[in-house]
Amino acid sequence: MAKIAELLKLWQNKQRASADVKQIALTHVADLDRRIDEMTAMKNTLQHLAHCCQGDARPDCPILTGLAGTDTHPSERA
């Protein structure tokens, strides 16, 4: 939001250089790309974990195990 506010201030400043506006916009695009990559990775991980889950009445849940960052059932770690 701060970057958008900065762009609006530049829009109101008739003495601005378009290079300043472009740099802010490109920085914002790079930030959005990074956030999209992070969210895509999270989505892919969750899809993989959901695919690994049997979705039945058993208590073992690869989704919860994966999100916890463990490879074993809690009772097997003791």
C-alpha positions in Angstrom: 0.0 0.0 0.0 2.9 2.4 0.7 4.1 1.9 -2.8 0.7 2.8 -4.2 0.6 5.9 -2.0 4.0 6.8 -3.3 2.8 6.5 -6.9 -0.2 8.7 -6.1 2.1 11.4 -4.7 4.2 11.2 -7.8 1.0 11.5 -10.0 0.2 14.7 -8.2 3.7 16.1 -8.6 3.9 17.7 -12.0 7.7 18.0 -11.7 8.2 14.2 -11.3 10.5 12.2 -13.6 8.8 9.3 -15.3 11.9 7.2 -14.4 10.9 7.5 -10.8 7.4 6.3 -11.5 8.7 3.4 -13.6 11.2 2.3 -10.9 8.5 2.2 -8.2 6.1 0.3 -10.5 8.8 -2.2 -11.5 9.8 -2.7 -7.8 6.1 -3.4 -7.0 5.9 -5.9 -9.9 8.9 -7.7 -8.6 7.4 -7.8 -5.1 4.1 -9.2 -6.5 6.0 -11.8 -8.5 7.8 -12.9 -5.4 4.6 -13.2 -3.5 2.9 -15.1 -6.3 5.8 -17.6 -6.4 5.5 -18.1 -2.6 1.8 -18.6 -2.8 2.2 -21.0 -5.8 4.7 -23.1 -3.8 2.3 -23.2 -0.9 -0.6 -24.2 -3.2 1.5 -27.0 -4.8 2.6 -28.3 -1.4 -1.0 -28.4 -0.2 -2.2 -30.1 -3.4 0.5 -32.7 -3.0 -0.4 -33.3 0.7 -4.1 -33.6 -0.2 -3.3 -36.1 -2.9 -1.3 -38.2 -0.4 -4.2 -38.2 2.1 -6.6 -41.2 1.9 -9.4 -39.1 3.2 -10.9 -42.0 5.2 -11.7 -42.7 8.9 -8.1 -43.4 9.9 -6.5 -40.8 12.2 -3.2 -40.7 10.2 -3.2 -37.6 8.1 -0.4 -36.8 5.7 -1.7 -33.2 5.4 -1.2 -32.5 9.1 2.0 -34.4 9.2 3.4 -32.5 6.3 2.3 -29.1 7.7 3.9 -30.0 11.0 7.2 -30.8 9.1 7.5 -34.3 10.4 7.8 -37.6 8.5 6.4 -39.9 11.2 3.2 -40.3 13.2 3.5 -38.6 16.6 3.3 -42.0 18.4 6.3 -43.2 16.4 8.5 -40.3 17.5 8.5 -41.2 21.2 
